[in-house]
C-alpha cells in the first residue's frame, strides 16, 4: 500500500527535519494527530519527520489501521 509522501524541511532552531501534516489527506491527518496526542512538537503546525516515519512504519506493521 502506498502512503502519502511529505517533503521534510528545516525550521530555524529546530534540530530535526519537520513536515507539514496539513498536506495529508484528511483520514491520514486525523490518524496522525491521534498518534501524536500527548507528544511534544517543534511547532504548533509542523511535526517532526521522524514521527511521521514512525507513524507510517506502524501502519505497515498493522499497529495503526487507515480505513479508506
TISE-930409 format. One line per 2 residues: number of its first residue (from 1); their letters; for each residue x, z, y of N, C-alpha, C, O, CB. Coordinates in nm, 2 decimals. Glycine has a CB too. Layout:
NUM> A> X Z Y X Z Y X Z Y X Z Y X Z Y ~ ... .
***
This chain:
1> XX> 0.08 0.00 -0.12 0.00 0.00 0.00 0.09 0.00 0.12 0.19 0.07 0.13 -0.10 0.12 0.00 ~ 0.05 -0.08 0.22 0.13 -0.09 0.34 0.07 0.01 0.45 -0.06 0.01 0.46 0.13 -0.23 0.40 .
3> XX> 0.15 0.08 0.52 0.11 0.17 0.62 0.16 0.13 0.75 0.25 0.05 0.76 0.16 0.32 0.59 ~ 0.09 0.17 0.86 0.13 0.13 1.00 0.28 0.17 1.02 0.33 0.28 0.99 0.04 0.20 1.10 .
5> XX> 0.35 0.08 1.08 0.49 0.10 1.13 0.49 0.12 1.28 0.44 0.04 1.35 0.58 -0.02 1.09 ~ 0.55 0.23 1.32 0.56 0.27 1.46 0.70 0.26 1.50 0.79 0.29 1.42 0.50 0.41 1.49 .
7> XX> 0.73 0.21 1.62 0.86 0.19 1.67 0.91 0.33 1.73 0.84 0.38 1.82 0.87 0.08 1.78 ~ 1.02 0.38 1.68 1.08 0.50 1.73 1.16 0.48 1.85 1.22 0.37 1.87 1.16 0.57 1.62 .
9> XX> 1.16 0.57 1.94 1.24 0.56 2.06 1.29 0.70 2.11 1.25 0.80 2.05 1.15 0.49 2.18 ~ 1.37 0.70 2.21 1.43 0.82 2.26 1.36 0.87 2.38 1.32 0.79 2.47 1.58 0.80 2.28 .
11> XX> 1.35 1.00 2.39 1.30 1.06 2.52 1.42 1.14 2.57 1.50 1.20 2.50 1.17 1.15 2.49 ~ 1.42 1.15 2.70 1.53 1.23 2.77 1.52 1.38 2.72 1.41 1.43 2.72 1.51 1.22 2.92 .
13> XX> 1.63 1.43 2.69 1.64 1.58 2.65 1.57 1.61 2.52 1.54 1.73 2.49 1.58 1.66 2.76 ~ 1.54 1.51 2.44 1.48 1.53 2.30 1.58 1.48 2.20 1.62 1.37 2.21 1.34 1.46 2.29 .
15> XX> 1.63 1.57 2.11 1.74 1.53 2.02 1.71 1.43 1.91 1.80 1.37 1.86 1.79 1.66 1.96 ~ 1.58 1.42 1.88 1.54 1.33 1.77 1.45 1.21 1.83 1.39 1.23 1.93 1.47 1.40 1.66 .
17> XX> 1.45 1.10 1.76 1.36 0.99 1.80 1.21 1.04 1.78 1.18 1.12 1.70 1.39 0.87 1.71 ~ 1.13 0.98 1.87 0.99 1.01 1.87 0.91 0.88 1.85 0.96 0.77 1.86 0.94 1.07 2.00 .
19> XX> 0.78 0.90 1.81 0.68 0.78 1.80 0.56 0.82 1.88 0.54 0.93 1.92 0.65 0.76 1.65 ~ 0.48 0.72 1.91 0.35 0.74 1.98 0.24 0.73 1.88 0.20 0.61 1.84 0.33 0.63 2.10 .
21> XX> 0.18 0.84 1.83 0.07 0.83 1.73 -0.05 0.77 1.78 -0.14 0.73 1.70 0.04 0.97 1.68 ~ -0.07 0.75 1.91 -0.19 0.68 1.97 -0.19 0.53 1.93 -0.29 0.47 1.94 -0.19 0.70 2.12 .
23> XX> -0.08 0.48 1.88 -0.07 0.34 1.83 -0.13 0.33 1.69 -0.14 0.22 1.64 0.07 0.29 1.84 ~ -0.16 0.44 1.62 -0.21 0.43 1.49 -0.35 0.40 1.48 -0.43 0.43 1.58 -0.18 0.57 1.42 .
25> XX> -0.40 0.33 1.38 -0.54 0.31 1.36 -0.61 0.45 1.35 -0.54 0.55 1.31 -0.57 0.23 1.23 ~ -0.73 0.47 1.39 -0.79 0.60 1.41 -0.78 0.68 1.28 -0.76 0.80 1.29 -0.94 0.58 1.44 .
27> XX> -0.81 0.62 1.16 -0.81 0.70 1.04 -0.67 0.76 1.01 -0.66 0.87 0.96 -0.85 0.61 0.92 ~ -0.56 0.69 1.04 -0.43 0.74 1.03 -0.40 0.85 1.14 -0.34 0.95 1.11 -0.32 0.63 1.03 .
29> XX> -0.44 0.82 1.26 -0.41 0.91 1.37 -0.48 1.05 1.35 -0.41 1.15 1.37 -0.47 0.85 1.50 ~ -0.60 1.05 1.30 -0.67 1.18 1.27 -0.60 1.25 1.16 -0.58 1.37 1.17 -0.82 1.15 1.24 .
31> XX> -0.56 1.18 1.05 -0.49 1.25 0.94 -0.36 1.30 0.98 -0.32 1.41 0.94 -0.48 1.15 0.82 ~ -0.29 1.22 1.07 -0.16 1.26 1.11 -0.17 1.39 1.20 -0.09 1.48 1.19 -0.08 1.15 1.19 .
33> XX> -0.27 1.39 1.29 -0.29 1.51 1.38 -0.32 1.63 1.29 -0.27 1.74 1.32 -0.41 1.48 1.47 ~ -0.40 1.61 1.18 -0.43 1.73 1.09 -0.30 1.77 1.02 -0.28 1.89 1.01 -0.53 1.69 0.99 .
35> XX> -0.22 1.68 0.98 -0.09 1.71 0.92 0.00 1.79 1.01 0.07 1.88 0.97 -0.02 1.58 0.88 ~ 0.00 1.75 1.14 0.09 1.82 1.24 0.03 1.95 1.29 0.11 2.02 1.36 0.11 1.73 1.36 .
37> XX> -0.09 1.98 1.26 -0.15 2.10 1.32 -0.06 2.23 1.29 -0.03 2.25 1.18 -0.29 2.13 1.25 ~ -0.03 2.30 1.40 0.05 2.42 1.38 0.20 2.40 1.39 0.27 2.49 1.40 0.02 2.48 1.26 .
39> XX> 0.24 2.27 1.40 0.39 2.25 1.41 0.42 2.23 1.56 0.34 2.20 1.64 0.43 2.12 1.32 ~ 0.55 2.24 1.58 0.60 2.21 1.72 0.62 2.07 1.75 0.65 1.99 1.65 0.73 2.29 1.75 .
41> XX> 0.60 2.03 1.87 0.61 1.89 1.91 0.70 1.88 2.03 0.71 1.97 2.11 0.47 1.82 1.93 ~ 0.77 1.76 2.04 0.86 1.75 2.15 0.79 1.72 2.29 0.85 1.72 2.39 0.96 1.64 2.12 .
43> XX> 0.67 1.68 2.28 0.60 1.62 2.39 0.45 1.63 2.37 0.41 1.63 2.25 0.64 1.48 2.42 ~ 0.36 1.64 2.47 0.22 1.65 2.45 0.16 1.53 2.38 0.05 1.53 2.32 0.15 1.68 2.58 .
45> XX> 0.22 1.41 2.40 0.17 1.29 2.35 0.25 1.24 2.22 0.19 1.20 2.13 0.17 1.18 2.45 ~ 0.38 1.25 2.23 0.46 1.19 2.12 0.49 1.29 2.01 0.48 1.41 2.03 0.59 1.14 2.18 .
47> XX> 0.53 1.24 1.90 0.56 1.32 1.78 0.70 1.27 1.73 0.74 1.16 1.75 0.45 1.31 1.67 ~ 0.77 1.36 1.66 0.89 1.32 1.60 0.88 1.22 1.50 0.78 1.22 1.42 0.96 1.45 1.54 .
49> XX> 0.97 1.12 1.50 0.97 1.01 1.40 0.98 1.07 1.26 0.92 1.02 1.16 1.08 0.91 1.43 ~ 1.06 1.17 1.24 1.08 1.22 1.10 0.96 1.29 1.05 0.94 1.30 0.93 1.20 1.32 1.10 .
51> XX> 0.87 1.34 1.14 0.74 1.40 1.09 0.65 1.29 1.04 0.58 1.30 0.94 0.67 1.48 1.21 ~ 0.65 1.17 1.11 0.57 1.06 1.07 0.63 1.01 0.94 0.55 0.97 0.85 0.58 0.95 1.17 .
53> XX> 0.76 1.00 0.92 0.82 0.95 0.79 0.78 1.05 0.68 0.74 1.00 0.57 0.97 0.95 0.80 ~ 0.78 1.18 0.70 0.73 1.28 0.60 0.58 1.26 0.57 0.54 1.26 0.45 0.76 1.42 0.65 .
55> XX> 0.50 1.23 0.67 0.36 1.21 0.65 0.34 1.09 0.56 0.26 1.09 0.47 0.29 1.18 0.79 ~ 0.41 0.98 0.59 0.40 0.86 0.50 0.45 0.89 0.36 0.39 0.84 0.26 0.48 0.74 0.56 .
57> XX> 0.55 0.96 0.34 0.60 1.00 0.21 0.49 1.08 0.13 0.47 1.05 0.01 0.73 1.08 0.22 ~ 0.43 1.17 0.20 0.32 1.25 0.13 0.20 1.16 0.10 0.14 1.19 0.00 0.28 1.36 0.22 .
59> XX> 0.17 1.06 0.18 0.07 0.96 0.14 0.11 0.89 0.01 0.03 0.88 -0.08 0.04 0.86 0.25 ~ 0.23 0.84 0.01 0.29 0.77 -0.11 0.29 0.86 -0.23 0.26 0.81 -0.34 0.43 0.72 -0.08 .
61> XX> 0.31 0.99 -0.22 0.32 1.08 -0.33 0.18 1.13 -0.37 0.16 1.20 -0.47 0.41 1.20 -0.30 ~ 0.08 1.09 -0.30 -0.06 1.13 -0.33 -0.10 1.27 -0.28 -0.21 1.31 -0.31 -0.08 1.13 -0.47 .
63> XX> -0.02 1.33 -0.19 -0.05 1.46 -0.14 -0.15 1.45 -0.02 -0.22 1.54 0.01 0.08 1.53 -0.09 ~ -0.15 1.33 0.05 -0.24 1.31 0.15 -0.31 1.18 0.12 -0.25 1.08 0.08 -0.17 1.30 0.29 .
65> XX> -0.44 1.18 0.13 -0.52 1.06 0.10 -0.58 1.00 0.22 -0.64 1.07 0.31 -0.63 1.09 0.00 ~ -0.56 0.87 0.24 -0.62 0.80 0.35 -0.73 0.71 0.29 -0.71 0.62 0.22 -0.52 0.71 0.43 .
67> XX> -0.86 0.74 0.33 -0.97 0.66 0.28 -0.99 0.54 0.38 -1.01 0.56 0.50 -1.10 0.75 0.28 ~ -0.99 0.43 0.32 -1.00 0.31 0.41 -1.14 0.25 0.39 -1.18 0.15 0.46 -0.90 0.20 0.37 .
***
